[in-house]
Amino acid sequence: MCMEEMLSLYDYLGKAAGRELGAAVNEFAKLNKTPVTIKEVSNPKYKGKIMMYPKSFLDEYFNNTKLIRQKKQYYYFRGEWILLPYYFIY
């Protein structure tokens, strides 16, 4: 059985995502029942737990068309528009 590559937001984006974006991605993963793993990290800038997501989920999350209506963020994911609970512009 082949496991899908799991990446942190830092690994995927090449920079720190920040608390707000991290919370939005995590909430979207929960809404879509996307499997996540937790990894403990320690480096000069951060020590603690980070979330790891399937690469295909992150590709879909960051590459889909964004639709902003009434200062709310929508994403088209797996065939439907979903309103994210956090407003941000990436």
C-alpha positions as CSV (number, residue, x, y, z in Angstrom):
1,M,0.0,0.0,0.0
2,C,1.4,3.4,-1.0
3,M,1.0,6.3,1.5
4,E,0.5,9.7,0.1
5,E,3.1,12.3,0.9
6,M,2.2,14.4,3.9
7,L,3.5,18.0,4.1
8,S,3.4,20.8,6.6
9,L,2.3,24.2,5.4
10,Y,5.9,25.4,5.8
11,D,7.1,22.6,3.6
12,Y,4.4,23.2,1.0
13,L,4.6,27.0,0.9
14,G,8.3,27.4,1.5
15,K,7.6,29.9,4.3
16,A,5.8,30.1,7.6
17,A,2.0,30.2,7.0
18,G,1.1,32.0,10.2
19,R,-1.6,31.3,12.7
20,E,-4.6,32.6,10.7
21,L,-3.9,30.7,7.5
22,G,-3.0,27.6,9.4
23,A,-6.3,27.7,11.3
24,A,-8.2,28.2,8.0
25,V,-6.5,25.2,6.3
26,N,-7.1,23.0,9.4
27,E,-10.7,24.0,9.5
28,F,-11.1,23.2,5.8
29,A,-9.5,19.8,6.3
30,K,-12.0,19.0,9.1
31,L,-14.9,20.1,6.9
32,N,-13.7,17.7,4.2
33,K,-12.8,14.9,6.6
34,T,-9.2,15.0,5.2
35,P,-6.8,12.8,7.2
36,V,-4.1,14.8,9.0
37,T,-1.1,13.8,11.1
38,I,0.7,15.8,13.9
39,K,4.4,16.1,14.0
40,E,6.6,17.5,16.8
41,V,9.2,20.0,15.6
42,S,12.0,22.0,17.3
43,N,14.1,24.7,15.6
44,P,15.3,28.2,16.5
45,K,12.1,29.8,15.3
46,Y,9.4,27.3,16.5
47,K,9.0,24.5,18.9
48,G,5.8,22.6,19.1
49,K,3.3,20.5,17.1
50,I,2.5,21.1,13.5
51,M,-0.2,19.6,11.3
52,M,0.8,17.6,8.2
53,Y,-1.7,17.3,5.3
54,P,-1.8,15.2,2.2
55,K,-0.1,16.9,-0.7
56,S,-3.1,16.4,-3.0
57,F,-5.3,18.3,-0.4
58,L,-2.9,21.2,-0.3
59,D,-2.6,21.3,-4.1
60,E,-6.4,21.5,-4.3
61,Y,-6.7,24.0,-1.5
62,F,-4.2,26.5,-2.8
63,N,-4.7,26.1,-6.6
64,N,-8.5,26.3,-6.8
65,T,-10.3,29.5,-7.9
66,K,-11.2,31.8,-5.0
67,L,-14.6,33.4,-4.9
68,I,-14.9,36.3,-2.5
69,R,-18.5,37.5,-1.7
70,Q,-19.5,39.9,1.0
71,K,-16.0,39.7,2.6
72,K,-16.2,36.0,3.0
73,Q,-13.9,33.4,1.5
74,Y,-15.3,30.6,-0.6
75,Y,-13.4,27.7,-2.2
76,Y,-14.5,25.2,-4.8
77,F,-13.5,21.8,-3.4
78,R,-14.6,18.4,-4.5
79,G,-17.5,19.7,-6.6
80,E,-19.0,22.3,-4.3
81,W,-18.5,25.8,-3.1
82,I,-17.6,25.9,0.6
83,L,-17.5,29.0,2.8
84,L,-14.5,29.1,5.0
85,P,-15.0,30.3,8.6
86,Y,-12.0,32.6,8.5
87,Y,-11.6,35.4,6.0
88,F,-8.2,35.9,4.5
89,I,-6.6,36.6,1.2
90,Y,-3.6,34.5,0.4
